[in-house]
Amino acid sequence: MEGRDRKIKVGISVGDPNGVGIELILRLFEDKRMFDFFTPIVFATNAVLSAQRKHFKRTTSFGTYELGKKPLSNQLNVVQCTKEAFETKFGTPSQAAGRHALASLKAATQALKSDQIDVLVTAPINKHNIQSKEFAFPGHTDYLADALKGESLMFMVSNQLRVGLLTDHIPVSEVALAITPERIVSKVKKMEQSLREDFQIPKPKIALLGINPHSGDNGVIGKEDDEIVRPTIKKLIDQGTLVYGPYASDSFFGTKLYTQFDAILASYHDQGLIPFKTLAFGNGVNYTAGLSKVRTSPDHGTAYDIAGKNQADASSFEEAMFLARTIYFNRREQQEHKQTKKQ
């Protein structure tokens, strides 16, 4: 296998062009050192990139690229993903911006499926204006799970913390009904597999947060934790999985109990993402675990409030790039190890 020092082809979908996505891409790859690690293939249009490069007074080089041909190693290789003209209006959600974001994501996803890129890094979308007959999903995670025919796990990752979600983009009123023994087993197994293969942790230790306040207080504040969560945890432990809980989420992070685990599985979106973004915002990565391909994203949204103002921080986007690269090589090593054992 080729070493970790080689460059990989990273596909980048630009997200909502009225947000900060393109600014971050231009900012990152103005630093020529990025080309030592990545050959970037960006799904957008030259016109939009050119307009924003001029607006931000960047010197990032790019040129038109056709999939299947050899990309240039020292510039952004731009796949023209749509013929629709677009005028950037920073900070303004629009249907046109949603169409541009979807065209970029569709083309990038198809390239990922057909191995024309090694990994995919997605810039933030607006979950409302991207909705269409082709995108009837609450976000990237579900779209990619459908496109790649897999079962995904939304996994927020930083250097000091990893948080996955039992349920992600669903209303709070539906959370308890959605958490079944089958879902818990599936998500825990996906997390365990990802920790082993993607993060090279041989015997991962997982914490599961309770559904109700104080994990139900022995049935006083809800029965789901006692009737669903605890028996399922016991079943998993009996099978050899190191999963513990359910832990009361109100004190779990404040007492730094999270530092004793390799990852935490939260019951619902805000239970996991509020502490994660409090502790790691700006350096965190949204990773879609459980799929056959590697996809990461920064831990923030379109940031309309600062779009166009040359204020966007590229740290999380850079972390997403390098995490995708690390996971890509970790998976290749796992595959090579499995093949060696078969011989």
C-alpha positions in Angstrom: 0.0 0.0 0.0 1.1 3.5 -0.7 2.2 5.4 2.3 0.4 8.1 4.2 2.7 10.7 2.8 0.9 10.5 -0.6 -1.7 13.1 -1.7 -5.3 12.1 -1.9 -8.0 13.5 -4.2 -10.5 15.4 -2.0 -13.8 16.2 -3.5 -15.4 19.4 -2.1 -19.0 20.4 -2.5 -19.4 24.2 -2.0 -22.6 24.3 -0.1 -24.8 27.4 -0.1 -22.8 29.9 -2.3 -24.4 32.8 -0.3 -22.8 31.4 2.9 -19.2 31.0 3.9 -18.3 27.8 2.1 -16.5 29.2 -1.0 -14.7 31.7 1.2 -13.3 28.9 3.3 -12.2 26.9 0.3 -10.4 29.9 -1.2 -8.8 30.8 2.1 -7.6 27.3 2.8 -6.0 26.6 -0.6 -4.4 30.0 -0.8 -1.9 28.3 1.5 0.2 26.3 -1.0 1.1 23.8 1.8 -2.4 22.3 1.5 -1.4 20.9 -1.9 1.3 18.8 -0.2 -1.6 16.7 1.2 -4.5 17.1 -1.2 -5.4 17.3 -4.8 -8.7 19.3 -4.5 -11.6 18.7 -6.9 -14.2 21.4 -6.3 -17.8 21.0 -7.6 -18.9 24.5 -8.5 -18.6 26.9 -11.5 -15.6 29.0 -12.5 -17.9 32.1 -12.6 -19.0 31.8 -9.0 -15.4 31.0 -7.8 -14.0 33.9 -9.8 -16.5 36.4 -8.5 -15.9 35.4 -4.9 -12.1 35.3 -5.3 -12.3 38.9 -6.6 -14.6 39.9 -3.7 -12.3 38.4 -1.0 -9.1 39.6 -2.8 -7.7 36.1 -2.8 -4.9 34.7 -5.0 -6.1 31.0 -5.0 -5.6 29.5 -8.4 -8.1 27.2 -10.1 -9.1 25.9 -13.5 -11.7 23.8 -15.2 -11.4 20.0 -14.7 -13.0 17.1 -16.3 -13.6 14.0 -14.2 -11.5 11.0 -15.3 -8.6 13.0 -16.5 -5.5 13.8 -14.5 -6.0 16.7 -12.2 -3.4 19.4 -11.7 -1.7 19.2 -8.4 -1.2 22.8 -7.5 -4.6 24.4 -8.0 -8.3 23.9 -7.4 -9.7 21.6 -10.1 -13.2 22.8 -10.8 -15.9 20.5 -12.1 -18.6 22.6 -13.7 -21.6 21.1 -12.0 -24.3 23.4 -13.4 -24.9 25.7 -16.3 -27.3 27.9 -14.4 -25.9 31.5 -14.0 -25.7 32.6 -10.4 -25.1 36.0 -8.7 -23.8 35.8 -5.2 -25.8 37.7 -2.6 -24.0 37.1 0.7 -26.1 36.3 3.7 -29.3 35.9 1.7 -31.1 32.5 1.4 -32.6 31.9 -2.0 -33.9 29.1 -4.1 -31.2 29.7 -6.7 -28.5 29.2 -4.0 -30.3 26.0 -3.0 -30.2 24.7 -6.6 -26.5 25.5 -6.8 -25.7 23.7 -3.6 -27.7 20.7 -4.7 -26.0 20.5 -8.1 -22.6 20.6 -6.3 -23.6 17.9 -3.8 -25.1 15.6 -6.4 -22.0 15.8 -8.7 -19.6 15.3 -5.8 -21.6 12.4 -4.4 -21.6 10.7 -7.8 -17.9 11.2 -8.1 -17.4 9.7 -4.6 -19.6 6.6 -5.5 -17.6 6.0 -8.7 -14.2 6.4 -7.0 -13.2 9.5 -9.0 -12.4 11.2 -5.6 -11.0 9.5 -2.5 -13.0 11.4 0.1 -15.7 14.1 0.2 -15.7 17.2 2.3 -19.0 19.2 2.3 -19.4 22.9 2.9 -22.5 23.9 4.8 -25.9 23.9 3.1 -29.1 25.7 4.0 -31.4 22.8 4.9 -34.5 24.8 3.8 -33.7 26.2 0.4 -32.0 23.0 -0.8 -35.3 21.0 -0.4 -36.6 19.6 -3.7 -37.8 16.4 -5.3 -34.2 15.3 -5.4 -33.4 16.4 -1.8 -36.1 15.5 0.6 -33.8 15.0 3.6 -33.1 16.9 6.8 -29.4 17.2 6.0 -26.2 15.8 4.4 -26.1 12.7 6.7 -29.4 11.2 5.5 -28.9 12.2 1.9 -25.5 10.4 1.8 -26.9 7.4 3.6 -29.5 7.1 0.9 -27.1 7.7 -2.0 -24.6 5.3 -0.7 -27.1 2.7 0.4 -25.8 2.5 4.0 -26.8 3.1 7.6 -25.2 6.3 8.8 -24.2 7.6 12.2 -23.8 11.4 12.7 -20.5 11.5 14.6 -19.1 14.8 15.9 -15.3 14.6 16.3 -12.6 16.7 17.9 -9.2 16.0 19.4 -10.7 15.6 22.9 -14.3 14.5 22.3 -16.4 12.3 20.0 -20.2 12.4 20.2 -22.6 10.4 18.1 -26.4 10.6 17.9 -29.0 7.9 18.3 -31.5 10.3 16.6 -30.4 13.4 14.7 -32.6 15.7 12.8 -36.0 14.8 14.1 -38.4 16.8 16.3 -37.9 16.4 20.1 -41.5 15.2 20.3 -40.5 12.1 18.3 -37.3 11.2 20.0 -38.6 8.7 22.6 -40.7 6.8 20.1 -37.7 6.6 17.7 -35.4 5.1 20.3 -35.9 1.3 20.1 -33.7 -1.6 21.2 -32.9 -2.2 17.5 -31.9 1.4 16.9 -29.6 1.4 20.0 -27.9 -1.8 19.0 -27.4 -0.6 15.4 -26.0 2.8 16.4 -23.7 1.4 19.1 -22.4 -1.3 16.7 -21.8 1.4 14.0 -20.0 3.6 16.5 -17.9 0.6 17.8 -17.0 -0.3 14.2 -16.0 3.2 13.3 -13.9 3.6 16.4 -12.0 0.4 15.6 -11.6 0.9 11.8 -11.7 4.7 11.3 -9.9 5.7 14.6 -7.9 2.6 15.2 -9.1 2.1 18.8 -8.9 -1.7 19.4 -11.4 -2.0 22.3 -13.5 1.2 22.3 -15.3 2.2 25.4 -18.7 3.9 24.8 -21.0 5.9 27.1 -24.7 6.1 26.4 -26.7 9.1 27.6 -30.2 8.7 29.1 -33.3 9.8 27.3 -35.0 11.5 30.2 -33.7 13.9 32.9 -31.6 12.0 35.4 -32.1 8.9 33.2 -35.7 8.7 34.4 -35.0 8.6 38.2 -36.1 5.0 38.4 -39.3 5.6 36.5 -40.3 8.8 38.2 -39.4 11.0 35.1 -40.2 8.5 32.4 -39.8 4.7 31.9 -37.9 4.6 28.6 -34.5 4.4 30.2 -35.4 1.5 32.5 -37.6 -0.4 30.0 -35.6 0.2 26.8 -32.1 1.6 27.4 -30.8 -0.5 30.4 -31.8 -3.9 29.1 -30.3 -3.1 25.7 -27.0 -2.0 27.3 -26.9 -5.3 29.2 -27.5 -7.3 26.1 -24.6 -5.5 24.3 -22.3 -5.9 27.3 -23.1 -9.6 27.3 -22.1 -9.7 23.7 -18.7 -8.1 24.5 -19.4 -4.5 23.6 -18.0 -2.0 26.1 -21.0 0.3 26.4 -22.1 1.8 29.7 -25.0 4.0 31.0 -27.5 5.4 30.7 -25.8 8.5 32.2 -27.7 11.6 33.2 -26.7 14.1 30.6 -27.0 17.3 32.7 -23.8 16.5 34.7 -22.0 14.1 32.3 -19.9 16.8 30.6 -19.6 19.3 33.4 -17.9 16.6 35.6 -15.6 15.7 32.7 -16.9 12.1 32.9 -16.7 12.1 29.1 -12.9 11.9 29.3 -13.2 8.3 30.5 -14.7 7.2 27.2 -13.6 6.9 23.6 -17.0 8.2 22.4 -20.4 9.2 23.7 -23.8 8.3 22.1 -26.4 10.9 22.8 -30.1 10.3 22.6 -31.0 13.3 20.5 -29.4 16.2 18.6 -29.2 19.0 21.2 -28.3 16.7 24.0 -25.1 15.8 22.2 -24.3 18.9 20.0 -24.8 21.6 22.6 -22.0 20.2 24.9 -19.9 19.3 21.8 -20.0 22.7 20.3 -19.5 24.4 23.7 -16.3 22.4 24.2 -15.0 22.1 20.7 -16.6 24.7 18.4 -14.4 25.8 15.7 -12.2 22.7 15.8 -14.8 20.1 15.5 -15.8 17.9 12.5 -19.1 16.4 11.5 -18.2 12.9 10.3 -20.7 10.6 8.6 -19.7 7.2 10.0 -21.1 3.8 8.9 -20.9 4.4 5.2 -18.6 2.7 2.6 -17.1 6.1 1.7 -15.5 8.9 3.8 -17.4 12.2 4.2 -16.6 15.0 6.6 -17.9 18.6 7.1 -17.1 21.6 9.4 -19.0 21.8 12.6 -20.8 25.0 11.7 -23.5 26.2 9.3 -23.7 28.7 6.4 -22.9 31.6 8.8 -25.0 34.1 6.8 -24.3 36.7 9.5 -20.6 37.0 8.5 -20.8 35.8 4.9 -19.0 38.1 2.5 -17.2 40.0 5.3 -13.9 38.1 5.1 -14.3 37.0 8.8 -14.9 33.2 8.4 -12.6 31.0 10.4 -11.3 28.1 8.3 -10.1 26.0 11.3 -13.0 23.6 11.3 -13.0 23.1 7.6 -9.2 22.4 7.7 -9.8 19.9 10.5 -12.5 18.2 8.3 -10.0 17.9 5.5 -7.3 16.3 7.6 -9.7 14.0 9.5 -11.1 12.7 6.1 -7.5 12.1 5.1 -6.6 10.2 8.3 -9.7 8.0 8.1 -9.1 7.2 4.5 -5.6 5.8 5.3 -6.8 4.1 8.5 -9.4 2.2 6.4 -6.9 1.3 3.8 -4.6 -0.2 6.5 -7.6 -2.1 8.0 -8.4 -3.6 4.6 -4.8 -4.5 4.0 -4.6 -6.2 7.4 -7.7 -8.2 6.7 -6.4 -9.3 3.3 -3.1 -10.4 4.9 -5.0 -12.5 7.5 -6.9 -14.3 4.8 -3.7 -15.3 2.9 
